[in-house]
Amino acid sequence: MQDTEIQNLIEQEAERQQDTLMLIPSENYASKAVRDAVGSVLANKYSEGYAGRRYYEGNEAIDEIELLAIDRAKKLFGVPHANVQPYSGSPANSEILFALAEPGSTIMGLALSSGGHLTHGHPRVTFSGKYYNSIQFGLTPDAKIDYADMRAKALEHKPKVIFFGTTAYPFILDWEQARKIADSVGAYLVADVSHIVGLIIAGVHPSPVPYAHVVMSTTHKTLRGPRGAIILVTDEGLKKDPDLAKKIDSAVMPGMQGGPHNNTIAGIAISLLLAGQSDFTEYGHKVVDNAQVLSKSLQDKGITIVGGGTENHLLVMDFSSDSEGGGTLVAAALNAAGIVTNRNTVPSDTNPFYPSGVRIGTPAVTTRGMGEHEMRKIAEWIAEVVEIVKSEKLPVAKEERQNYIKDFRARMQANGRIHIIRNLVRDLCAQFPVPGGN
Ligand SMILES: Cc1ncc(COP(=O)(O)O)c(C=O)c1O
């Protein structure tokens, strides 16, 4: 049986991915081998438990696959223990908290508006902010991690767990400094490297492994694997708590999960193998080079970049001086031009629904083979779209905003200048086919 409705929508999405510039920094193109594993018969199998200790029969091949994934993760990162079963990054972070803290324990993380992640204790609306006493640290006026603030808050509130990791922060993280802060109050240091894991593997960014007790990474961003996550326990972690590996494993299963997604685990194993090869190192360097060229070219066109530049795969454009909610309008207009980004808060933002920033990143376009020449072209197109948006303003009345944005999207689709850029984007994309095809 063919479900043509779904099949047509998959084809529509495949076409979109081929014909547009994927500049969302958390997205990438998984290889054909990874996608084949994810769509394989492995998805049919139940295997609650761990290799050699399953609650279900028939797991001979599944055990081997999971052991291979674990072995590759341990070797690639130089850690004594890896769990490859977390369904994704958010479950993985909740599992880490389940293992290391009690409900009501104090935890600490970088605030969302400063580039942190929801699962690091964002107050009120998330499990990590609701079920734990969450303390958030922020940035200095020049948009760098405020280690003094982090230290002072740690000393005052004595967190049990400190999450250190970012989702919209463009600079290198100081793991040693974070560990010193964790040690000053006896906290566990959890490094969440979801965004920068590919840069760490490529040797472009320092690894947290010598400092963190636990390392978490999603597998679908710079790593180019399937949607999933891994939790690593380091030698430092085992020194602090010899039971740490056991605690993490039981928090994953039976603590928070049932049957692992074996198809995903096979995809993770493949992505770890590919990440160990020399062309991955080259890719990691190019991702950062491309981001720096993009950042510089945008600045040359008068666009403000949060922090004034980037040391990693992403940057945040700041339109707060243009109008409130400028990021929302720029992201919508860029989408009409085939340049796909996400709206994002900038440090001065108070309204996360209509933020002033747009986050862009280079992992996916680098995977397609684009280089500095293409980054300069992309910067030109972005700057032109920004010019078009400049005369637009979100209405002050909140109830009018949704309708305004809907109408704005339609106007941008019909705009002649946007139409020209859309065609140029399509031509560029045609020169760089999506790896592994559609
Ligand atoms: C730093 C960080 N941690 C955790 C997550 C959560 O991952 P997922 O979306 O797979 O739940 C993300 C995703 O954006 C992230 O950037």
PDBQT file of the ligand as one rigid body, heavy atoms in Angstrom, charges set to zero:
ROOT
HETATM    1  C1  LIG A 501      22.239  22.563  23.927  1.00  0.00    +0.000 C 
HETATM    2  C2  LIG A 501      21.034  21.722  23.640  1.00  0.00    +0.000 A 
HETATM    3  N1  LIG A 501      20.682  20.775  24.520  1.00  0.00    +0.000 NA
HETATM    4  C3  LIG A 501      19.597  20.006  24.316  1.00  0.00    +0.000 A 
HETATM    5  C4  LIG A 501      18.820  20.139  23.198  1.00  0.00    +0.000 A 
HETATM    6  C5  LIG A 501      17.581  19.321  23.054  1.00  0.00    +0.000 C 
HETATM    7  O1  LIG A 501      17.644  18.410  22.025  1.00  0.00    +0.000 OA
HETATM    8  P1  LIG A 501      16.321  17.797  21.349  1.00  0.00    +0.000 P 
HETATM    9  O2  LIG A 501      15.750  18.879  20.504  1.00  0.00    +0.000 OA
HETATM   10  O3  LIG A 501      16.870  16.639  20.607  1.00  0.00    +0.000 OA
HETATM   11  O4  LIG A 501      15.404  17.385  22.454  1.00  0.00    +0.000 OA
HETATM   12  C6  LIG A 501      19.163  21.091  22.239  1.00  0.00    +0.000 A 
HETATM   13  C7  LIG A 501      18.336  21.255  21.023  1.00  0.00    +0.000 C 
HETATM   14  O5  LIG A 501      18.249  22.248  20.412  1.00  0.00    +0.000 OA
HETATM   15  C8  LIG A 501      20.295  21.916  22.485  1.00  0.00    +0.000 A 
HETATM   16  O6  LIG A 501      20.655  22.877  21.613  1.00  0.00    +0.000 OA
ENDROOT
TORSDOF 0
